[in-house]
Amino acid sequence: MEWTGIILAGGLSSRMGSNKALLEWNGSSVLEQVIQAMEPAVQRVIVSAGTSTAAYPALAYDCVHVQDDYPGKGPLAGLHAALKVSKTDWNLVCACDMPLLKPSFFEGIKRLIESGQEHHAVVPRLAGRVHPLAGAYHRRVLPELEQRLIDHRLKVTQWLEEIGCRYVDVDELESAGVHDVAIQLSNMNTPEEYEHIRNRHRGP
């Protein structure tokens, strides 16, 4: 089964003050760190760039860049744009501001999908908190997703309920080979969070 990787990198980064995806991380950028973690699990990586693909001109990886068809409508618009050009049924998805994700996370999500249960999406749920921007989505969600964008119903968690998302907890993820789940799912929205994550988990 072939997989596509989708990285959502079109946010405004308003709380960070600069583009989160392009912040420095171990000699490259946060976005390239995320691509590096995702690439072994997929045949193709799509960077969903929001309103301007020109924001990412010189990545060290061969990626497809797409712009939103519904600009200003948040991560659902970014997911929609990428799923439209995906050539595979199943797609691994993550946000660009999660530099602690490891290849094991994406491989574990794939194992859960390929275990045979029929769902439209699979996302982690830790201590009751859903992480919709780190998981897997099937292209069959596109019609409902586009209708939500047209209707300006942009709450991601509500959409997940409507499409029958499968939520996976820490035990399931660990059984699938994903360890340090809470750490891997750390994200950063402010300069303070960025410095905390970078200093605490700096690579060799």
N, C-alpha and C positions, 0 to 999 in steps of 0.2 A: 504494500500500500504506500503510495507516494503522499508526501506532505508538503504544504507550503507554510512558511513562517511569516507572520505579520507583526510588525513593530509599529505601535502607535506613537508617532513623534510629531503630531501636529498641534499640540497644546500651546497655549499662549505663554506658559511659564511665568505668569504675572507675579506670583509670590516669590519666585526665585530671582526675578530681575534680569535674567538672561536665559537663553535657550538651554534647558536642562540637558538635552541630548548631546550637546556639544561641550559640556563641561569636561575638564581633564580627568582622566582615570587611568592610572598606571601607564602613563606614557602615550595613551591614545585618548579616545573620548568615551563618555558613558555609552553612547549609542553603539560604538564599535565593540565595546565590552559585551553588550547585550547580543549583538549579532554573533560574536564569537561563541557565546554560550548556546545560541539557538542553531547555528549553522550545521552542526553534525547531525541534527535530527530531521533536517528538511532538505528538499531538492532545490528550493528557491526561496529567497527572502524578499518580501515586499515591505518597503518603508512607507507608511502612510504619513504624508508630510503636511497635512492640513491645507493651508491656502497657498503654499509656495514650495515647490520642489527645489527651487534654487537655494533653499536654506542648507541643503546637504550636497554640495557639489563634489567633494573630494574624499569620499569614503575609501578606506583601504579594502573594501569588500564589494563584490559585484552584486548589486541589489537593484530591484525595480522600485521606482519612486512614483507615487500617485498622489493626486490632489483631491480634496473633498468635492463631491458633487453638491453637497449641502453645507456650505461653509458657515461657521459660527454655531454649529449644532453639536459640538463636543465629540467625545470618543465614539459614540454610535456612528457619527458621520465618517470618522476615520476608518472604523471597521467596515462600514458599507463600501467605501471606495476601494479598499483592498480586496474584500471578498468578490467584488465585481470582476476584478482582473485575475483572481486566482484560478488556476487550472486544475486544482485538486478538490475533492469533496471535503476533506478535513484539513483544518488550518490551525496551527499553533499560534497563539496570540499573546503578546505581552506589551506593556507600556515601556517607553524608552527610559524611564527613570528608575529602573530596577537593576542596578549593576551587580547585585549579589546573586542573581540567578545563575545556576550551573547547568551544564548539559543534562545532568541527572533529572532535573525538574521536567524538562521537555520530554525526555525519554520515558519518564514515569507517567506523564499525562498520556502519551501515546499508548503505553501498555494498558492503561485504564480504558481508553477508547476501544482498543483492539480486543478487549476481553469479551466483547459481544453484546453488551447491553445497548439498547437503542435509545439514544438521546440526541438532541440537537446541539447541546453544548455541555461542556464539563469545566467547572471552575472550583478552586479551593474555597473552603469555608473553615476559618480558624476561630475558635472561641466565639462562634456566632457571627463573625464578620466575614462577609462575602468579598472575594477578590476577583471581580469580573474581568480585570485587564491582565489576567495571567491564567490562561487555560487553553481550551480548544473549542472551535466553532465549525459547524458544518455549513456548507454553502446553501443548504435548503432554508436557512433562516433569512435569506435575502428579501423575499417578498414582504414578510412581516416587518423586517427592519426598515425597509424603504418606506412603508406606510407610516411607521412611527415617526420617521423624519419629516414626512409630508405633513403629518398632523401635529408636529412639534411636541410629541410626547417623548421626552429625552431621558427619563429616569431609567438608568441601566438595570437596576435590580428589579424593577417592575417588569421590564421586558424579559428578563431571565425567567421570572415566574410564568409568564405567558407562553414561552416556548418550551417549557418543560425541561429546564436545565437540571443536570445532575450535579449536586454539590458533593465534593469529596473532602473528608476531614483528614487530620494529620495521620491517623492510623492507616487509612487507605493509601495515602501518599507514601508513607514509609514502607508499607508492604509492596508498593510498586517501585521501590528503590530510591525514593526522594527523602533526603535527610536534611536536618536543620531547616525545616520548612519555613518557620517564622522568619528566620534570618534571610533566607532566599527571597522572600516576598517583601522585604523592606523596600520602601520607596522614599523619595525625597522631594519635598515641595518648597523648601526654604533653604537659604544659604547655611543656616545652622544645622539642618538635617543633612545636607550634603557634606559638610565638614565632619559631622559626627560619624556618618557611615564611612566616609573615606578614611578617616584617621583610625577608626576601630577595626576596619577590615581591609587595610591596605595590603595589596599583594606583595610578593617577594620582589 
